[in-house]
Amino acid sequence: MHRTLTLADLSERDRQLVEAARDASVNAYAPYSGFAVGAAVRTKSGRSYSGANLENASYGLGICAEVSVMAVASAAADLDVEAIAVVGHKFTEPQDSSQLVTPCGRCRQVIFEASQVSNVDVRVFSCTGDLSQIVECTISELLPAAFGPKNLGLDEAWPEMRSQLRAAAARLAGKARVGTTSHTGLPRAPRHAASKR
């Protein structure tokens, strides 16, 4: 399914996704590489989320835009991803928006995990910064023979585990509302009358 496209070739929904990824690149924190990357995902629910790369002085702690946006979708309880767009460009001199940006290996693994959760071979749009070139692939093409939840027998177990997680979180929230726990989740210290001196 590997296809090279232009913006005009995309459906309205896919064009909006690609443009959202480009627009997200403005939020990159990239003082070390000078290379801003934005990513946007669309889920089965029809909602879209965006993220950008976040670099760090200890280089290994940086977060790619794709990981950033997957974390946002997961935090919104909407990890059933069907498509992701990735756009990047060098914004320091000499500026360059002509390089096609594809997900790195770690990002491919994260996208693949989401594909097994959503049971969709996620479509990946890799784009140049100026959107003059767009390559559409599936995550299985970008990461063939990948290792994921199915290898561990968790693809069918996760929905029940997610229900257990939500029930446990609801119980914790209920305890917090009653006032039996502090904001840390620990029992509140008993309140004593202030002593008079």
Backbone hydrogen bonds, N-H to C=O, Kabsch-Sander energy under -0.5 kcal/mol:
donor,donor_aa,acceptor,acceptor_aa,energy
3,R,136,E,-2.5
5,L,3,R,-0.5
5,L,134,I,-4.0
7,L,131,L,-0.5
9,D,6,T,-1.2
10,L,6,T,-0.6
10,L,7,L,-1.1
15,R,11,S,-2.7
16,Q,12,E,-2.3
17,L,13,R,-1.7
18,V,14,D,-2.5
19,E,15,R,-2.6
20,A,16,Q,-2.0
21,A,17,L,-1.9
22,R,18,V,-2.2
23,D,19,E,-2.7
24,A,20,A,-1.9
25,S,21,A,-1.0
25,S,22,R,-0.8
26,V,23,D,-1.1
27,N,24,A,-2.0
28,A,25,S,-1.6
29,Y,53,N,-2.4
30,A,28,A,-0.7
34,G,30,A,-1.6
36,A,34,G,-0.6
36,A,89,H,-2.3
38,G,87,V,-2.8
39,A,51,G,-2.7
40,A,85,A,-1.9
41,V,49,Y,-2.3
42,R,83,A,-2.4
43,T,47,R,-2.5
44,K,80,D,-2.8
46,G,43,T,-2.2
49,Y,41,V,-2.1
51,G,39,A,-2.4
53,N,37,V,-1.8
54,L,63,I,-2.7
55,E,29,Y,-2.9
59,Y,57,A,-1.2
61,L,58,S,-3.0
62,G,59,Y,-1.9
63,I,54,L,-2.7
68,S,64,C,-2.4
69,V,65,A,-2.6
70,M,66,E,-1.9
71,A,67,V,-2.2
72,V,68,S,-1.8
73,A,69,V,-2.3
74,S,70,M,-2.4
75,A,71,A,-2.6
76,A,72,V,-1.3
77,A,74,S,-2.0
78,D,73,A,-2.5
81,V,79,L,-2.4
82,E,42,R,-2.8
83,A,42,R,-1.6
84,I,123,R,-2.4
85,A,40,A,-2.6
86,V,125,F,-2.8
87,V,38,G,-2.6
88,G,127,C,-0.7
89,H,36,A,-2.1
90,K,96,D,-2.9
91,F,34,G,-2.3
91,F,89,H,-0.6
92,T,34,G,-0.9
96,D,90,K,-2.0
101,V,127,C,-1.4
102,T,100,L,-0.6
108,R,104,C,-2.3
109,Q,105,G,-1.9
110,V,106,R,-2.0
111,I,107,C,-2.8
112,F,108,R,-2.6
113,E,109,Q,-2.2
114,A,110,V,-1.9
115,S,111,I,-2.1
116,Q,112,F,-1.9
117,V,113,E,-1.8
118,S,114,A,-2.7
119,N,115,S,-1.2
120,V,115,S,-1.6
122,V,120,V,-1.6
123,R,82,E,-2.2
124,V,137,C,-3.6
125,F,84,I,-3.1
125,F,123,R,-0.5
126,S,124,V,-0.7
126,S,135,V,-2.8
127,C,86,V,-2.4
127,C,101,V,-0.5
127,C,125,F,-0.5
128,T,133,Q,-1.9
129,G,88,G,-0.5
130,D,97,S,-1.7
131,L,128,T,-1.6
134,I,5,L,-1.8
135,V,126,S,-2.9
136,E,3,R,-3.0
136,E,134,I,-0.5
137,C,124,V,-2.2
137,C,135,V,-0.5
139,I,122,V,-2.1
141,E,138,T,-0.7
142,L,138,T,-1.7
143,L,139,I,-2.2
146,A,143,L,-0.7
151,N,148,G,-1.1
152,L,148,G,-0.8
152,L,149,P,-0.7
153,G,150,K,-1.2
154,L,149,P,-2.8
155,D,149,P,-0.6
158,W,154,L,-2.3
161,M,157,A,-2.2
162,R,158,W,-3.3
163,S,159,P,-1.8
164,Q,160,E,-2.2
165,L,161,M,-2.5
166,R,162,R,-2.6
167,A,163,S,-2.2
168,A,164,Q,-2.5
169,A,165,L,-2.6
170,A,166,R,-2.2
171,R,167,A,-2.2
172,L,168,A,-2.2
173,A,169,A,-2.5
174,G,170,A,-2.4
175,K,171,R,-2.2
176,A,172,L,-2.1
177,R,173,A,-2.0
178,V,174,G,-1.6
179,G,175,K,-0.9
180,T,175,K,-1.8
181,T,175,K,-0.6
182,S,186,L,-3.1
185,G,182,S,-1.8
188,R,180,T,-0.9
192,H,190,P,-0.5
